[in-house]
Amino acid sequence: MSQNPRRLYRLIAITIPLGLIINELVSNSFKYAFAGRKTGTITVDLKKANGSYTLVVGDGTSFIIEFEEPR
């Protein structure tokens, strides 16, 4: 199986930072938003429209990040 190196680079350029951001936001939700509570809901939503992505992470409040696909 062969991959286009440019496409693979773009995929890595998006997924690694995105994973780090999601990890930090979810960790902060556990640490601060749900401190002292036994239940809670964390939502993670990633949408693509017109070459642009929107990431929404919520724990009762929402954090929204918009970014474009690297060229």
C-alpha positions in Angstrom: 0.0 0.0 0.0 1.5 3.3 -1.0 0.6 6.7 0.4 1.1 10.2 -1.0 3.8 11.7 1.3 2.2 15.2 1.1 -1.2 13.9 2.1 0.4 11.9 5.0 2.2 15.0 6.2 -1.0 17.0 6.1 -2.8 14.3 8.1 -0.1 14.3 10.7 0.1 18.1 10.8 -3.6 18.1 11.8 -4.1 15.1 14.0 -1.2 15.5 16.4 -1.9 19.1 17.5 -5.7 18.3 17.5 -5.1 15.3 19.7 -3.0 17.4 22.1 -5.7 20.1 22.3 -8.5 17.6 22.9 -6.5 15.8 25.6 -5.8 19.1 27.4 -9.4 20.3 27.2 -10.8 16.9 28.4 -8.2 16.7 31.2 -9.1 20.2 32.3 -12.8 19.2 32.3 -12.1 16.4 34.7 -9.9 18.5 36.9 -12.0 21.7 37.1 -15.5 21.3 35.7 -16.3 18.1 37.4 -14.3 18.6 40.6 -16.3 17.1 43.5 -19.0 15.6 41.2 -19.5 12.0 40.3 -21.2 12.5 37.0 -20.9 14.9 34.0 -20.8 14.9 30.3 -18.0 15.9 27.9 -18.8 16.4 24.3 -16.3 16.5 21.4 -17.5 17.5 18.0 -15.4 18.0 14.8 -17.0 19.3 11.7 -15.6 20.1 8.2 -17.2 22.6 5.9 -15.6 24.3 2.8 -12.0 23.2 3.7 -12.3 24.6 7.2 -12.8 22.6 10.4 -14.6 23.5 13.6 -13.8 21.7 16.9 -16.2 22.1 19.8 -15.4 20.6 23.2 -18.0 21.1 25.9 -18.4 20.3 29.6 -21.3 22.6 30.3 -19.4 25.4 28.8 -18.0 25.2 25.2 -14.6 25.8 23.8 -14.6 26.4 20.0 -11.5 26.2 17.7 -11.7 26.9 14.0 -8.8 26.0 11.7 -8.1 25.4 8.0 -6.5 22.3 6.5 -2.8 22.8 5.8 -1.9 23.1 2.1 
